[in-house]
Amino acid sequence: MATTLSPSPSLPLLRTRSRPPSFPIIQRRPPLRSLTEGRGRRRSFLASASPELGAVDEAQNAPDTIGGGLGVEESVGVLKSAAKTRRTPAGEVLSALAVIKKAKLDPSGFFETLGGTESPGRTWMLIFTAEGKLNKGRYFPVTAVQRFDAAGKRIENGVYLGPLGCLTFEGKLSWNKRMLAFIFERMNIKVGPFGPLRISLGGGEQREPGTKDPFFIWFYVDEEIAVAQGRGGGIAFWCRCSRVVA
């Protein structure tokens, strides 16, 4: 069954543009055409579904002056425009991310906004990833969607390639102040009309995810966008979207 993605009523969302993907550990690879086409391409696909946000290579640089005098409200506006059009220059996005990161906003409402009040929660599309120092960054080249379920304490992280298939990870999460930690328990692989193939990853031990596990530190969350930093140091922002059906 083909993957579908419909935009949130509050923020129209364009399809990811077709361009050669470049991931934190992969450089100068041609576009992905199948889930099994070549060893390097399999590595690219798996890297894109990784929960860690690492450094970004071959990306546009930020301007010399990070922030450019923007306030938080203006910076949020820059990110929302970038999510809608994907035409906002990378340097402006990086400056906006820097302002929001430094603002240290009150996170008391973040978790409920991020994961909703009822299962299965809310879904968010990854729009832009950057290095931790915000010197380089780029728009994410494929459809990557995270689902956070605050009521059920569950997480799903997936990369979707339309009729070619998808790769998703499912697990449990915990929230502490502004940190969302998680443990993946299962991987699902779907190739074309077949599958999905479900593979257990363990992680079934009865413990709450913590700082020794992958996590995100959230700097900003509203009904349309969210900004966070991963355990690997990379910073990213997401746009609210409808749930993906694969």
VMD Tcl script that draws the C-alpha trace (Angstrom):
set ca {
  {0.00 0.00 0.00}
  {1.46 3.37 -0.95}
  {2.51 5.79 1.75}
  {0.36 8.87 2.14}
  {1.04 12.08 3.97}
  {-1.51 14.79 4.43}
  {-0.61 18.15 5.91}
  {-1.82 19.45 9.25}
  {-4.64 21.95 8.87}
  {-2.60 24.46 10.87}
  {0.46 24.23 8.66}
  {0.35 23.12 5.01}
  {3.26 20.90 4.21}
  {4.95 20.43 0.88}
  {6.45 17.18 -0.31}
  {10.14 16.77 0.14}
  {11.92 17.90 -2.98}
  {13.79 15.30 -4.95}
  {17.49 15.95 -4.56}
  {20.56 13.84 -3.85}
  {20.35 12.92 -0.17}
  {23.27 13.71 2.10}
  {23.31 12.26 5.56}
  {25.64 12.81 8.48}
  {27.77 9.73 7.64}
  {27.26 9.57 3.88}
  {28.62 11.99 1.28}
  {27.88 12.48 -2.40}
  {25.49 9.58 -2.85}
  {22.98 9.43 -5.74}
  {19.24 9.46 -4.89}
  {17.77 6.42 -3.15}
  {15.86 4.23 -5.60}
  {15.14 1.12 -3.57}
  {15.59 -0.27 -0.10}
  {18.17 -2.79 -1.26}
  {20.02 -1.05 -4.08}
  {23.69 -1.20 -3.20}
  {25.52 -1.36 0.08}
  {26.16 2.37 0.33}
  {22.52 3.20 -0.32}
  {21.34 0.78 2.35}
  {23.65 2.57 4.76}
  {22.19 5.94 3.72}
  {18.65 4.72 4.32}
  {19.44 3.28 7.74}
  {21.38 6.38 8.78}
  {18.39 8.59 8.02}
  {16.24 6.60 10.45}
  {18.79 6.81 13.25}
  {17.50 8.42 16.45}
  {20.74 10.36 16.84}
  {21.16 13.79 15.28}
  {24.79 14.16 14.36}
  {26.93 16.56 12.40}
  {25.89 17.58 8.90}
  {28.43 17.60 6.06}
  {28.44 19.54 2.79}
  {25.91 22.02 4.15}
  {25.49 25.75 3.82}
  {27.23 27.91 6.39}
  {25.58 30.22 8.86}
  {26.25 33.96 8.62}
  {29.13 35.38 10.66}
  {26.73 36.90 13.17}
  {24.49 34.18 14.59}
  {21.06 35.43 15.50}
  {21.16 38.65 13.46}
  {19.25 40.54 16.16}
  {16.09 38.44 15.80}
  {13.86 37.76 18.76}
  {12.20 34.44 19.56}
  {8.92 35.37 17.87}
  {10.66 36.44 14.67}
  {12.84 33.33 14.74}
  {9.81 31.07 15.09}
  {8.32 32.85 12.09}
  {11.45 32.12 10.06}
  {11.20 28.40 10.88}
  {7.51 28.23 10.04}
  {8.15 29.88 6.69}
  {11.01 27.44 6.06}
  {8.75 24.48 6.85}
  {6.10 25.69 4.40}
  {8.34 26.59 1.47}
  {11.78 25.01 2.03}
  {13.12 28.12 0.34}
  {14.35 30.04 3.36}
  {18.17 30.23 3.12}
  {19.96 27.80 5.41}
  {21.86 30.64 7.06}
  {18.61 32.27 8.19}
  {17.33 28.95 9.55}
  {20.56 28.42 11.48}
  {20.34 31.93 12.97}
  {16.74 31.32 14.03}
  {17.68 28.01 15.65}
  {20.48 29.73 17.56}
  {18.11 32.34 18.98}
  {15.59 29.72 20.09}
  {18.25 27.52 21.66}
  {19.65 30.40 23.70}
  {16.22 31.62 24.84}
  {15.78 28.81 27.42}
  {11.99 28.94 27.23}
  {9.69 27.41 29.86}
  {9.21 23.73 28.84}
  {6.19 23.04 31.07}
  {3.77 22.63 28.16}
  {6.15 21.04 25.68}
  {5.35 17.36 26.27}
  {1.59 17.67 25.98}
  {1.92 19.79 22.85}
  {4.42 17.37 21.36}
  {2.59 14.14 22.14}
  {-1.03 15.17 22.64}
  {-3.36 14.02 25.39}
  {-4.62 10.79 23.80}
  {-3.03 7.85 22.00}
  {-1.70 7.44 19.34}
  {-0.28 10.93 19.94}
  {0.96 13.40 17.35}
  {3.26 13.14 14.34}
  {6.03 15.50 13.25}
  {8.02 15.66 10.00}
  {11.74 16.37 10.16}
  {12.47 19.53 8.16}
  {16.04 20.67 8.84}
  {19.13 19.28 10.60}
  {22.26 21.13 11.72}
  {25.54 20.68 13.52}
  {25.53 21.33 17.24}
  {27.45 24.59 16.85}
  {24.96 25.71 14.18}
  {27.68 26.46 11.65}
  {26.21 24.19 8.99}
  {22.84 22.70 8.22}
  {20.47 21.60 5.47}
  {16.90 20.63 4.71}
  {16.34 16.92 5.26}
  {16.07 15.32 1.80}
  {13.62 12.45 2.43}
  {10.36 12.01 4.35}
  {11.25 11.28 7.98}
  {8.43 11.36 10.53}
  {8.43 10.92 14.30}
  {5.33 10.09 16.34}
  {5.26 10.97 20.04}
  {2.51 9.56 22.24}
  {2.52 11.38 25.58}
  {-0.44 9.40 26.98}
  {0.92 5.97 26.07}
  {4.61 6.90 26.56}
  {5.41 5.52 23.09}
  {7.57 6.70 20.20}
  {7.78 5.81 16.51}
  {10.52 6.99 14.17}
  {10.34 6.30 10.45}
  {11.70 7.04 6.99}
  {9.15 6.75 4.17}
  {9.96 6.33 0.48}
  {6.48 6.19 -0.98}
  {5.75 3.01 -2.98}
  {9.33 1.79 -2.47}
  {8.69 1.10 1.20}
  {9.59 2.36 4.65}
  {11.71 1.66 7.71}
  {10.29 2.40 11.16}
  {11.35 1.94 14.77}
  {8.93 1.65 17.70}
  {9.59 1.86 21.41}
  {8.91 3.54 24.73}
  {9.76 7.01 25.97}
  {10.05 9.02 29.16}
  {9.91 12.75 29.82}
  {11.84 14.75 32.41}
  {11.59 18.55 32.32}
  {12.64 19.12 28.69}
  {14.38 15.81 27.97}
  {12.61 13.03 26.06}
  {14.56 9.77 26.32}
  {13.60 6.61 24.48}
  {14.38 2.94 23.86}
  {13.48 1.27 20.57}
  {12.03 -2.22 20.95}
  {11.08 -3.15 17.39}
  {12.07 -2.39 13.81}
  {9.61 -2.70 10.91}
  {10.77 -3.04 7.30}
  {8.37 -2.73 4.39}
  {9.53 -3.22 0.79}
  {7.03 -2.38 -1.93}
  {3.77 -4.32 -1.48}
  {5.41 -6.84 0.87}
  {5.71 -6.84 4.62}
  {6.09 -5.36 6.98}
  {8.84 -7.51 8.43}
  {8.96 -7.01 12.18}
  {12.25 -7.51 14.00}
  {12.62 -7.37 17.78}
  {15.43 -5.14 19.05}
  {15.21 -6.24 22.66}
  {14.84 -3.29 25.00}
  {11.99 -5.05 26.74}
  {13.51 -4.69 30.19}
  {11.24 -3.03 32.72}
  {12.99 0.29 33.13}
  {12.37 3.86 32.15}
  {14.53 5.32 29.35}
  {17.16 7.68 30.76}
  {20.29 9.64 29.99}
  {22.17 6.48 28.96}
  {19.69 6.02 26.11}
  {19.07 8.17 23.01}
  {17.29 11.40 23.88}
  {16.17 14.81 22.65}
  {16.45 18.08 24.58}
  {13.56 20.31 23.48}
  {14.05 24.06 23.12}
  {10.71 24.97 21.59}
  {7.36 23.29 20.87}
  {4.11 24.82 19.67}
  {1.19 23.53 17.61}
  {3.14 23.85 14.35}
  {6.88 23.40 14.88}
  {9.31 21.87 17.38}
  {13.06 22.36 17.94}
  {15.37 19.92 19.74}
  {18.95 18.70 20.12}
  {19.84 15.02 20.02}
  {22.26 13.15 22.24}
  {24.77 13.20 19.37}
  {24.81 17.02 19.47}
  {22.92 17.80 16.27}
  {20.00 20.23 16.30}
  {16.86 19.91 14.19}
  {13.38 21.22 13.76}
  {10.16 19.45 12.88}
  {6.80 20.47 11.45}
  {3.49 19.03 12.68}
  {1.91 16.71 10.10}
  {-0.78 14.06 9.77}
  {0.05 10.47 10.60}
  {1.73 8.48 7.83}
  {0.00 5.31 6.67}
  {2.34 2.80 5.03}
}
mol new
graphics top color blue
foreach p $ca { graphics top sphere $p radius 0.5 }
foreach p [lrange $ca 0 end-1] q [lrange $ca 1 end] { graphics top cylinder $p $q radius 0.2 }
display resetview
